[in-house]
Amino acid sequence: MSEEKVEELIRTYVIPLGRVMISPRHKRANRAITLIKEFAAKHMKSSEIHISPDLNLILWKKGIRNPPRRVTVKMERDETGLVIVSPATEEKTEKKE
């Protein structure tokens, strides 16, 4: 069998987390983490998923009962197949009039 080459890949996604709301209140933030890992595994074609501490803080900011409804993330896959999911930081430029 030939070895498959895994190339570096960086993508930005908006992940809908509305399905979290069907979970019990005391499990919603945990379910959000699981949904993000499932989404990353499906779209980045890898089974090794790591959530960055910054994204974890965003999900747990309002407690276990009230995670955000959607999250914009940046997913990076390296040569070994490891996917790191971190929050997307948009550089906002102000118009000068």
N, C-alpha and C positions, 0 to 999 in steps of 0.2 A: 504494500500500500504506500502511496505517496503521502508525504506530510503536507497538510494545507498551510499555506502562508497566511498569517493574520497581519493585516496592515493597520497602521495607525489611523484612527478615525475620530473626528470631533463633530458632534452635532448638537443642535439646540432644539429642545422640544417644550411644548406646553402640555403638561400631564393633567388631565381632568381627574379629580379625586372625589367626584360626587358619589361614587359607589360606597364611599366610606360611611355615608350617613345611614346606610341600612344596617350597619354594625351597632352593637350595644354602645351606649355612651362611654363606658369605661374602657373601650378597646379601640376607639377611633384613630388615635394617633399611631398606634401599633399597626392597624390595618392600612393606614396611609403609607407607612414604610414598606409593607409587603406589596402594595399595589405599585409603588415606584420600582421596586426590585423586579417584579413581574414584567412591567412595561420595558425596563431596560434590557432584560434578558431577551424579550421578543424582538425589540427593534435593533439591538446591537449584536445579536447572535452570539452571546456569551453567557456562561453560567456563573462566572466570578464577578459579582457586583459589590461595590463598596460605596456606601453613602458618606459624603463628607460631613464633618461636624457642623459646618455652617448650614447645610441643608437640614440637618437634624434639628438645629436650633429654630429654624424657620417653622418646621412642622410642629414643634412642641411649644412654640411661643405663647399660644393662648391655652395651653393645657392639653390634657389627654382627650377632653371632650369636644374641642373646637378646632380641629386642624383646618387649614385653608381649603377652599373648594378646587383651586387649581394652582399649579406651581410651574414656573418656567425654570428649566434646568439645562445644564450643559453636560453632555455625556462624552467622556474621552475614553477610547479604547487604545491600549498600547500593544506592542508586538506580542506580548505573552498572553493576550486575551483578557486582561484585567480591565474592567470598566469602572471608572470613577465618576459618580454622579454628584455634581455640585450645583449650587444656584447660579443661574445666569446673571451676570452683572452687565447691565446696559449702560453705556456711556451716553448720558443725555447732554446734548449741547443746547445752549440757550441761544435764541435768535437775538441779535442786536439790531434794534430798529433806530 
